[in-house]
Amino acid sequence: MEKGASSIRSPKRRNKARKEGPVWEAAYASFSEEFAYSALEFLQPPIGSVIVDPFVGSGTSYLAANHQNCNFIGIDINPYSALLTKAKSAVEADRQLVRRLLGKVSQGRVSQPATADPNKLFRTKDVRYLNTLFGALTRRLGRESGDPLRVLLEDKSGAFDSETIALASALRASKSAARTHRRSNPAWIMVGPDPLGQSPTVGIQDQALSYGELMLNELAQSRERNPRTWCQVYAADFSAAPIPDASIAYFLTSPPYMSRLDYVVSYLPQLTALSLFSRVDLELLRMQMMGTTKMRGPLAENVAHANPLVADTLRRIRNHPSQASSGYYFRFYLQYFTDLARFLDWLRLKSRPDAQGFLVLQDSFYKELRLPMFEIVRDLARSRGFAVESKFVQPKRNHVGAMSPDQQRYAPDKTLREHVILITLE
Ligand SMILES: C[S@@+](CC[C@H](N)C(=O)[O-])C[C@H]1O[C@@H](n2cnc3c(N)ncnc32)[C@H](O)[C@@H]1O
């Protein structure tokens, strides 16, 4: 029997758990805690090992690493996701200090907030509150050390856990205080007042205070239950994080799917609020995200030349008779496959000779064409010296593509499959 002798659980979040929890926000396409726990039970990393997740999302893999008495390095290009992960590890946060920080009220009448809200999502009093809070946090984190968000995310000691929780609560609260609304697709938001007339009534401060309490309660429970470990997070493209070559022993991750979701739009209020604290370039972020709908410019077709299955998949997309197949869509998929190959090159470079880990992936369709993601990743990984084994496959009916009328017209019965694959360096 295999290592760990335990079976891999489904990565799909159960319906109840998929909805945003009252405390933490689940990332879109986040995998289930049961899966993350079972994956690490299978790998059996020795106590004190470091687990790496280069697409950490909301930090589900951190919870499993901590449960297994392991340390953790997470990377996410989205700084809000990076912060949510760090917040889940902030067990040293001090309740009195968090309350004091969040309780800060802006003093005096200021005609212009210190940093203006670039997207005009928040009321002036909320922007002023955020500026006051962020000013206090920046002072505590030390001006001389560069970007305050980086100081907080990369700290291993827990010294800034209270500041982490104060910041995470304020950003979480900013979502419901923003002038935005959602339509039928839950992943997209519209900027502007809700057409049904439900404009936000609660200010950021009140909500931040209540999120802060909820987060602190969860962390107090986890402090009692789980071992002390450290968690470092980098808000960067995976390849820009300072991970030494040949250092990764264990990894657990799920790269962005080809669902063409715009994560920047999904998190616009939180990212806008965060931009008042740390430099966040929304357009650059959108451009650099893997799976982005934005094109980065002309791309060589190296990934297709080196891989027959990628070449065949791209050829079928290019030859599809529907509009823009040979133009925009061909380039979109070429860019995605190029990013995927870039990720696997990086993983190969950073892996120790005995490295092992899990990837979670989802099939995709272009119109009625099934895009065989498992086989593509398997071939790309094998050609880089990894052994690949499928450990779990499950059909998934409720996916974002299934909501699109255009997609339903082309392939009404399509069922995507979610795959868990074990990757080992040979
Ligand atoms: C499928 S989600 C991961 C969900 C995660 N497993 C969880 O349970 O919450 C993929 C993540 O990859 C991030 N991402 C996209 N492009 C990236 C890049 N170039 N480098 C690092 N992270 C990136 C996205 O922001 C997103 O949070």
The ligand as a Gaussian input file, in Angstrom:
#p B3LYP/6-31G(d) Opt

LIG

0 1
 C       -7.567000      27.930000      -7.269000
 S       -7.058000      29.294000      -6.283000
 C       -6.312000      28.494000      -4.897000
 C       -7.316000      28.173000      -3.813000
 C       -6.691000      27.544000      -2.581000
 N       -6.265000      26.181000      -2.845000
 C       -7.672000      27.560000      -1.393000
 O       -8.047000      26.484000      -0.915000
 O       -8.106000      28.634000      -0.969000
 C       -5.690000      29.899000      -7.189000
 C       -4.963000      31.100000      -6.581000
 O       -3.813000      31.379000      -7.399000
 C       -3.555000      32.779000      -7.314000
 N       -2.655000      33.154000      -8.428000
 C       -2.988000      33.444000      -9.716000
 N       -1.889000      33.722000     -10.427000
 C       -0.823000      33.599000      -9.595000
 C        0.577000      33.748000      -9.771000
 N        1.104000      34.102000     -10.953000
 N        1.391000      33.534000      -8.700000
 C        0.860000      33.194000      -7.487000
 N       -0.478000      33.061000      -7.271000
 C       -1.312000      33.250000      -8.313000
 C       -4.930000      33.394000      -7.347000
 O       -4.906000      34.697000      -6.781000
 C       -5.762000      32.387000      -6.518000
 O       -5.856000      32.804000      -5.168000

